[in-house]
Amino acid sequence: MKHRISYILLAMAMLFPMPAAAQKWFKRVRKAQVNILAYDAAGQLLHTTNGVFVDDRGTVLTDYASLRGAARAVAIDEGGHEMPVMSVVGASSLYDVVSLRVDARKPAALNVAPTIPSQGETVYIMPYLGNRSGVATETTVVEAKIFDELYAYITMPVTLPERSTSVPVLNAEGQLLGLLQLSAQKDKEQSFCLSAPYAMSLRATAISATNSDYRDIHIRKQLPDDASQAASFIYLIGTRDTTLYLDYAADFIRQFPTEPTGYVMRGEMLTECGRLDEAEQAWHDGLDAKAPADELLYSRARSVYARLQTHSEQPDFWTLGHALEDARAAYDARPLPVYTALQGHILYALQRYDEACEHFLSVTHTNLRSADYFLYAAQCQQMKADTIAALELQDSAVACFTKPYMAEAAPSLLVRAQTLLSLNRFREAVADLNEYEHLKLDAVNANFYYQRAQAELQCRMFQQALSDLERAARMSPDDPVLRAELAAVNFRLNQVDDAIVVAREAIRLDPEFGDAHRILGVCLRAKGQKADADAALQRAADLGDQMAKQLLQK
C-alpha cells in the first residue's frame, strides 16, 4: 500500500509543475527576462515577443521572426522599465534567433549552462512575463542533436501557448540552455530549444552587410570585432541616412579609438553636410586619440580642397593654403604617392602650375603611375599655353595603354585629339577620334560627330564628313546648324538636290538663320534658278550675312 501511494505521488509530480520553493532560481531568472516590442519605420507595432539577458553588456537573445522588418525595438523588464535596443549583434533566420544590444544599466543576466543536456534530463521552461505563475514548466529532453560539435538543438515533449515563444529554457541549476521555439505542427506535442551559446556566437562580419538576415532588420548593426572588417561593413552597407552613417562612425570610434577610420568617416560626412565645425572637431579628436596622423591630415586636406571646389566662402581655416599644409604634413609623416597627388591638385587650384606639374609627374614614377597623372600634368602645360609640351604628356598618357585599346584609354585619346585639332594636325586627330568612337560608341553625341566632321573636311575626307554630319543631324533633329553644314557638304560633293532639301530644313527650323539662306541661294544658282537664288541670297544679306552680299554683287 505504501509503495502504491509513492507511485501515485510521483505521477502527480510529473503532471503538475514543481513547487516554487524547489525552484530557488525562479526569481533570479525572472529578473533577466524581458518583453521585446518591435516597431516598423512608421512607428507601428509589428510584434511582441520574449527575450533574456545573457551578459552584463546588455546582450539579449530573442527570436529572429519577430524582428524582421523592424526599424526600432525596445526591451521592457518585469518592473516595466523600458530600454531601447541599440544594435543587432548577430542574426540567423535559419535558426530563428537574434542577439541584440540593449541600453541597460547592470542587467540581471543569466549564467549560460556549460554543458549540453543529455537525453532524459529534466529541464524547465519559464512562463512569459505577464503570466503570474510562480513556477516553471518541468519537462524532459527527448533528443539533443549536436551540430558544429559545440551546440545542440533540443527537442522536448511539451506544447505551450504562442506567447511563450523565446522564453528561457533552463537546467536544474537555473542555468540558461536556450530559448523556447514552438513547433510549426500545431497537432504535435513538442517544442524545441536552440543552444544559447550558438546564438551568442553570432557576429556580423564585413560580408554580413549584404546578408539578407541582417538587411531585413533595419536596426543598426553591431560592428565586427576586427577594425578592417568593421570599416568594410560600413562601406558595404551603403547607408544614405546621414544620421545612421554618423552613428556607425561613432560606434567605430568607441570600438577602435586609436584607428583613424572612424574619425575620417565622421569628418568627411560632416563636411558633406556643411557642418564644418563638427567636422574639424572630429579630426582633432582623432589626433588627440593618437590615431595615425597622416590619414587624418590627408582626410582633412582632401575635404577642404573638395569643399572649396564648390563653395568659395568658408571659415578661416578652410583655405587651399591650409589644405596644402595638411597634405604636406601627411606626406612628411608617411611619404605615400596619394599624398603627393593631392598636393598636385591643390597647387593646380592655386594656379601654381609648374609645381603642380612636378607633383603629378612625380606620381608617375610610383606604383600609382597611370594615364590620369600624365593628363593632369598636361593640363598644367595647357594652362601655361605650352601646347607642344602638353601634347608630349598626352602621348605618354596614351602610351600607358596598348592596342587594341580598352575603354580606359578613351579619355586620353579624346584629350589628345582635342590638342591635335588645335595644332591643325587633323588626320592624327581623326585617328584618335575614330579610336574613341570605337571604345565609347554608346556615349558619343551629335557634337562629337560634328567635331570629327570638321576635322575630316580639313583632310578632304568629304564622304566621311557627310556620314558624320548625317549622324549628328539624326541625333539632334532640331539643330539648324547641323542641317546647314550638311547642305554645304552635299554641295561640295555635287549632290545639289540633296543640299537644297537639307538647306530648306535648316530654314524651317530657324527662319532667321542667314547661313542657311546663303547656302540655299548658292545651290539654287548651281541649278540655274537665278531668281529664287537671288531671293535666298537677299534674305541672307538682310540678315547680315556679308558673304551673301558679295555673292549678290557678283
HUNOR-V46409 format. One record per residue. PHI is phi in degrees with one decimal (none if undefined). NEAR is the number of other C-alpha atoms within 10 Angstrom. D_CENTER is the distance of its C-alpha to the mean C-alpha in Angstrom with 1 decimal. Layout:
# HUNOR-V46409
PHI|NEAR|D_CENTER ; PHI|NEAR|D_CENTER
This chain:
# HUNOR-V46409
none|5|78.5 ; -61.8|6|76.7 ; -64.8|8|74.3 ; -63.0|9|73.7 ; -61.9|10|72.6 ; -62.5|11|70.2 ; -63.2|11|68.6 ; -63.4|10|68.3 ; -64.0|12|66.6 ; -63.6|11|64.2 ; -63.8|11|63.3 ; -64.3|11|62.8 ; -63.3|13|60.5 ; -75.0|11|58.3 ; -84.2|12|58.2 ; -114.5|10|57.5 ; -60.6|15|54.9 ; -66.1|16|55.9 ; -57.3|12|57.3 ; -58.4|14|55.0 ; -61.8|10|57.4 ; -81.6|10|56.5 ; -107.2|16|52.8 ; -63.1|14|52.8 ; -86.8|15|49.1 ; -56.4|16|48.4 ; -65.8|12|48.0 ; -64.6|13|45.8 ; -65.4|21|43.4 ; -57.9|20|43.5 ; -67.8|18|42.1 ; -86.4|20|39.1 ; -78.7|29|38.3 ; -141.5|28|36.0 ; -94.6|23|35.0 ; -110.4|27|31.3 ; -110.4|22|30.4 ; -107.2|23|27.0 ; -123.0|21|25.9 ; -86.2|19|23.4 ; -64.0|12|21.2 ; -86.6|9|24.4 ; 88.2|12|26.5 ; -82.6|12|28.5 ; -68.4|14|29.9 ; -91.9|17|28.6 ; -150.2|16|30.6 ; -121.8|17|33.0 ; -144.7|23|33.5 ; -108.1|26|34.9 ; -160.1|28|33.5 ; -150.6|31|35.0 ; -73.7|27|34.3 ; -123.7|23|34.4 ; -158.3|17|34.0 ; -83.7|13|34.6 ; -92.0|15|30.9 ; 90.8|22|30.5 ; -82.3|23|29.2 ; -119.5|28|30.1 ; -100.0|30|30.3 ; -155.9|29|30.3 ; -88.9|26|29.6 ; -66.5|20|26.2 ; -56.8|17|27.4 ; -74.7|22|28.0 ; -98.0|29|24.5 ; -59.9|22|22.7 ; 84.2|17|21.0 ; -76.7|23|21.9 ; -104.5|19|19.9 ; -155.9|24|22.7 ; -151.3|24|25.7 ; -134.1|19|28.8 ; -112.8|26|31.5 ; -125.0|18|35.1 ; -86.4|19|37.9 ; -60.4|14|41.5 ; -83.6|8|42.5 ; 86.9|10|40.0 ; -76.9|11|37.7 ; -96.4|17|34.2 ; -127.4|18|31.3 ; -70.9|16|27.6 ; -79.1|23|25.2 ; -88.3|19|22.8 ; -162.6|20|20.5 ; -95.5|24|20.5 ; -86.1|24|21.8 ; -153.9|26|22.1 ; -152.2|30|22.4 ; -148.3|18|24.2 ; -72.5|15|24.9 ; -60.7|8|27.4 ; -99.0|15|29.6 ; 52.7|17|28.7 ; -145.5|25|28.1 ; -143.8|26|25.6 ; -110.7|28|26.0 ; -120.8|25|25.1 ; -102.3|20|25.3 ; -108.8|21|27.7 ; -78.8|18|28.7 ; -128.8|19|32.4 ; -96.0|10|35.1 ; 47.7|10|37.3 ; -66.1|21|36.5 ; -83.6|19|39.4 ; -82.3|21|37.7 ; -85.4|22|39.5 ; -82.3|16|40.5 ; -89.4|18|39.1 ; -59.8|18|41.9 ; -78.6|10|42.2 ; -127.7|13|43.6 ; -83.4|17|43.0 ; -66.4|20|45.9 ; -92.9|14|48.4 ; -59.9|15|49.8 ; 87.4|13|52.2 ; -70.6|13|51.0 ; -78.6|16|51.1 ; -133.2|22|47.9 ; -131.2|24|47.2 ; -114.4|24|44.8 ; -70.5|24|44.3 ; -73.1|23|44.7 ; -71.8|23|41.8 ; -60.9|21|41.8 ; 102.7|9|44.1 ; -84.7|10|46.4 ; -77.4|8|49.4 ; -59.2|12|50.7 ; -95.5|16|51.6 ; -137.8|20|51.3 ; -95.5|21|48.8 ; -77.5|17|49.4 ; -92.3|21|51.0 ; -152.0|18|50.3 ; -129.0|19|50.2 ; -88.5|18|47.8 ; -81.1|17|48.5 ; -155.9|18|46.1 ; -129.3|21|43.4 ; -78.6|15|41.3 ; -89.9|13|39.8 ; -137.9|11|36.4 ; 54.2|7|34.6 ; 65.3|7|38.0 ; -121.1|11|37.0 ; -120.3|18|36.4 ; -134.9|23|38.4 ; -117.2|18|38.2 ; -98.0|25|41.4 ; -110.2|21|43.4 ; -130.8|21|45.9 ; -88.2|14|48.6 ; -150.1|17|47.9 ; -122.9|16|46.4 ; -128.0|17|45.1 ; -60.8|9|43.9 ; -59.5|11|40.2 ; -66.1|16|39.8 ; -86.7|21|40.3 ; -52.5|22|36.9 ; 72.0|28|35.4 ; -75.6|27|38.5 ; -69.6|33|39.5 ; -112.7|26|41.6 ; -126.8|28|43.9 ; -90.5|21|46.5 ; -64.0|15|50.0 ; -87.6|13|49.1 ; 78.2|21|46.4 ; -89.7|20|43.6 ; -75.5|25|40.4 ; -91.6|27|40.1 ; 168.5|29|37.1 ; -108.2|28|36.3 ; -71.4|26|38.3 ; -121.8|25|36.9 ; -80.9|21|39.1 ; -73.9|17|40.2 ; -71.8|9|38.9 ; -93.2|9|42.5 ; -62.2|9|44.2 ; -87.5|8|47.7 ; -107.5|11|47.2 ; -84.8|13|48.2 ; -159.9|18|45.5 ; -138.0|19|42.4 ; -135.0|23|40.0 ; -148.4|24|38.5 ; -92.7|24|35.5 ; -51.8|26|36.0 ; -58.3|23|34.4 ; -58.1|18|33.7 ; -65.9|17|31.3 ; -60.5|25|29.3 ; -74.6|20|29.3 ; -81.3|12|28.1 ; -67.9|15|24.8 ; -141.2|18|21.9 ; -71.3|22|18.2 ; -119.9|20|16.9 ; -58.0|20|13.6 ; -70.8|12|13.9 ; -61.8|21|14.7 ; -61.2|20|11.1 ; -103.7|14|11.5 ; -81.9|14|15.1 ; -62.9|12|16.4 ; -57.8|17|18.9 ; -86.1|23|16.4 ; -70.2|16|14.1 ; -78.3|14|17.3 ; -106.7|21|18.3 ; -95.0|17|16.4 ; -86.2|23|17.9 ; -55.1|19|16.1 ; -98.0|26|16.4 ; -69.2|21|18.6 ; -70.3|27|16.9 ; -57.7|22|18.4 ; -76.5|14|21.5 ; -95.4|13|20.5 ; -62.3|17|18.7 ; -67.5|13|16.8 ; -64.8|17|15.8 ; -64.2|26|14.8 ; -63.9|19|12.6 ; -65.1|17|10.9 ; -59.9|22|10.8 ; -63.2|20|9.0 ; -65.0|14|6.3 ; -72.1|14|6.3 ; -69.3|18|6.9 ; 57.1|11|3.6 ; -72.1|12|6.7 ; -98.8|8|7.7 ; -84.7|9|11.1 ; -58.6|13|12.3 ; -61.6|11|15.2 ; -63.3|13|13.4 ; -61.6|20|11.1 ; -64.7|17|14.4 ; -63.7|14|16.1 ; -62.2|24|14.0 ; -62.0|24|14.8 ; -64.5|17|18.4 ; -60.1|17|18.5 ; -61.2|26|17.6 ; -63.0|22|20.3 ; -64.3|11|22.8 ; -76.4|17|22.3 ; -132.1|17|22.2 ; -65.5|18|24.1 ; -102.4|17|24.9 ; -91.9|19|21.5 ; -76.1|24|19.9 ; -56.7|24|16.3 ; -62.5|26|16.5 ; -67.1|30|18.5 ; -65.1|23|16.2 ; -57.8|25|13.1 ; -64.8|24|15.6 ; -61.9|29|17.3 ; -71.7|22|14.6 ; -67.3|20|13.1 ; -64.4|20|16.7 ; -64.7|20|17.4 ; -58.4|14|14.9 ; -83.8|11|16.7 ; 78.0|14|20.1 ; -93.8|13|21.2 ; -71.0|21|22.6 ; -63.3|12|25.3 ; -68.5|14|23.0 ; -62.3|24|20.7 ; -58.7|19|23.9 ; -66.1|14|24.9 ; -61.8|22|21.8 ; -67.5|26|22.6 ; -61.9|17|26.3 ; -60.6|17|25.6 ; -64.7|25|24.0 ; -65.6|19|27.0 ; -66.4|11|29.4 ; -82.7|16|27.9 ; 66.0|13|28.7 ; -69.9|19|25.2 ; -50.4|17|25.2 ; -67.7|20|26.1 ; -61.9|23|24.9 ; -68.3|24|21.1 ; -69.2|25|21.6 ; -66.4|26|23.8 ; -63.6|25|21.5 ; -60.6|25|18.6 ; -66.4|27|21.1 ; -61.4|29|22.6 ; -64.7|23|19.4 ; -67.9|21|18.4 ; -63.3|26|22.0 ; -59.9|24|22.2 ; -64.1|16|19.0 ; -63.0|20|20.3 ; -73.8|16|23.7 ; -72.1|10|22.6 ; -121.8|8|22.1 ; -132.9|11|24.2 ; -77.7|9|27.7 ; -95.9|10|29.1 ; -138.2|13|27.7 ; -58.7|8|29.4 ; -54.0|7|31.9 ; -71.0|12|29.6 ; -81.9|20|26.9 ; -128.2|17|28.8 ; -63.8|21|28.3 ; -61.8|16|31.2 ; -67.3|16|29.6 ; -62.2|26|26.3 ; -64.8|23|28.6 ; -60.4|15|30.4 ; -64.7|24|27.3 ; -64.2|29|26.1 ; -68.7|21|29.7 ; -64.5|18|29.9 ; -62.4|24|26.7 ; -66.0|21|28.4 ; -63.5|12|31.6 ; -72.4|14|30.1 ; -156.3|14|28.4 ; -76.5|13|29.1 ; -95.3|16|25.8 ; -62.0|20|25.6 ; -64.7|16|22.2 ; -73.1|26|24.1 ; -63.9|21|26.8 ; -61.6|22|24.5 ; -62.6|23|23.2 ; -59.2|27|26.9 ; -60.4|30|27.6 ; -64.3|21|25.1 ; -67.2|22|26.6 ; -62.3|21|30.1 ; -62.8|21|29.5 ; -63.6|15|28.5 ; -83.3|13|31.7 ; 64.2|14|33.6 ; -99.3|14|34.8 ; -69.9|21|34.5 ; -62.7|16|36.7 ; -66.0|16|34.9 ; -60.4|27|31.4 ; -60.4|23|32.7 ; -60.7|14|34.1 ; -66.8|24|30.8 ; -65.0|26|28.9 ; -67.5|22|31.7 ; -60.8|18|31.7 ; -65.6|21|28.1 ; -68.9|17|29.5 ; -100.9|11|31.7 ; -119.1|12|29.0 ; -70.1|10|26.5 ; -93.4|15|24.1 ; -50.5|17|26.6 ; -159.6|18|25.2 ; -61.1|22|26.3 ; -57.0|19|24.1 ; -72.9|24|26.2 ; -66.2|26|29.4 ; -67.3|26|28.2 ; -61.0|24|27.4 ; -63.4|27|30.9 ; -62.1|29|32.4 ; -63.1|24|31.0 ; -60.6|25|32.8 ; -67.5|21|36.0 ; -61.9|17|35.5 ; -66.0|14|35.4 ; -93.2|14|38.7 ; 64.9|11|40.1 ; -100.5|13|40.7 ; -67.7|18|39.7 ; -64.9|15|41.4 ; -63.9|17|39.5 ; -63.6|24|36.2 ; -63.7|23|37.1 ; -61.5|13|37.9 ; -70.5|23|34.5 ; -67.8|27|32.9 ; -60.4|18|35.2 ; -64.8|18|33.7 ; -63.1|26|30.2 ; -64.9|23|31.3 ; -67.4|14|33.1 ; -70.2|14|29.9 ; -119.6|15|29.7 ; -119.4|9|32.4 ; -80.6|7|33.7 ; -68.8|9|32.7 ; -66.3|15|29.8 ; -95.9|14|26.2 ; -59.4|12|23.7 ; -64.2|12|22.6 ; -80.8|22|26.1 ; -56.6|19|26.0 ; -58.5|18|25.1 ; -65.5|23|28.0 ; -64.8|23|30.4 ; -67.2|21|29.8 ; -64.2|20|30.2 ; -64.9|25|33.3 ; -59.7|26|34.7 ; -62.1|19|34.6 ; -66.7|18|36.5 ; -62.4|20|39.0 ; -61.9|18|39.6 ; -66.0|12|40.4 ; -96.0|13|42.9 ; 61.6|13|44.5 ; -98.3|16|43.7 ; -70.3|21|43.0 ; -64.1|18|43.4 ; -65.4|15|40.9 ; -62.8|24|38.5 ; -61.6|22|39.0 ; -62.0|13|38.3 ; -66.3|22|34.9 ; -65.9|24|34.1 ; -63.8|17|35.1 ; -63.2|19|32.8 ; -62.3|23|29.9 ; -59.5|18|30.7 ; -61.5|15|30.8 ; -82.1|19|27.3 ; -125.8|15|25.7 ; -54.9|11|28.0 ; -74.7|8|25.5 ; -105.1|9|24.5 ; -71.5|14|28.0 ; -124.8|14|29.5 ; -62.1|19|33.1 ; -63.1|15|33.2 ; -59.9|17|32.5 ; -68.2|22|35.5 ; -64.2|23|37.6 ; -63.7|18|37.0 ; -67.6|24|37.8 ; -61.5|27|40.9 ; -62.7|21|42.2 ; -66.9|22|42.0 ; -65.1|21|43.7 ; -63.2|16|46.5 ; -66.7|15|47.2 ; -92.5|14|47.6 ; 60.8|12|49.8 ; -95.9|14|47.4 ; -66.6|18|48.4 ; -66.0|15|47.5 ; -65.2|14|43.9 ; -62.9|26|43.6 ; -60.8|24|45.0 ; -61.9|15|42.4 ; -67.6|22|39.5 ; -68.0|28|40.9 ; -64.4|20|41.3 ; -63.8|18|37.6 ; -62.1|24|36.6 ; -64.9|22|39.0 ; -66.8|14|37.5 ; -77.4|14|34.0 ; -132.2|15|35.2 ; -68.6|15|38.2 ; -102.7|15|38.9 ; -97.2|17|39.3 ; -70.5|24|43.1 ; -62.5|19|42.7 ; -63.0|24|41.5 ; -65.4|28|44.4 ; -64.3|28|46.8 ; -62.3|26|45.6 ; -63.7|27|45.8 ; -63.0|30|49.4 ; -63.8|25|50.4 ; -69.6|23|49.3 ; -57.9|22|51.1 ; -63.6|20|54.1 ; -66.2|13|54.0 ; -90.8|13|53.9 ; 64.5|13|56.9 ; -101.8|14|55.1 ; -67.5|21|56.7 ; -60.7|16|56.5 ; -63.2|15|52.7 ; -62.8|27|52.5 ; -62.2|24|54.4 ; -58.7|13|52.2 ; -70.8|24|49.0 ; -63.4|29|50.6 ; -65.9|20|51.6 ; -64.3|20|48.0 ; -63.4|28|46.9 ; -66.0|20|49.7 ; -62.1|14|48.7 ; -71.1|16|45.1 ; -148.1|15|46.5 ; -61.9|14|50.3 ; -96.1|15|50.3 ; -88.7|20|48.9 ; -61.0|25|51.9 ; -58.4|25|50.7 ; -64.3|29|50.6 ; -64.7|28|54.1 ; -63.9|28|55.4 ; -62.0|26|54.0 ; -61.9|32|55.5 ; -61.6|29|58.8 ; -61.9|24|58.9 ; -64.1|26|58.2 ; -68.0|23|60.9 ; -61.4|16|63.4 ; -62.8|15|62.7 ; -88.8|13|63.6 ; 81.1|11|66.8 ; -96.3|13|65.8 ; -62.6|14|67.1 ; -63.5|12|67.2 ; -64.8|14|63.7 ; -65.7|23|62.5 ; -63.3|20|64.2 ; -63.8|17|62.8 ; -66.4|23|59.2 ; -67.7|30|59.9 ; -63.5|21|61.5 ; -62.4|21|58.5 ; -65.4|25|56.3 ; -63.6|21|58.8 ; -62.7|14|58.8 ; -86.2|15|55.0 ; 97.1|14|55.6 ; -79.8|18|55.2 ; -68.1|13|57.6 ; -64.3|15|57.7 ; -64.3|26|58.9 ; -61.8|17|61.7 ; -65.7|11|62.8 ; -64.5|15|62.9 ; -65.5|14|65.0 ; -66.3|7|67.4 ; -73.5|6|67.8
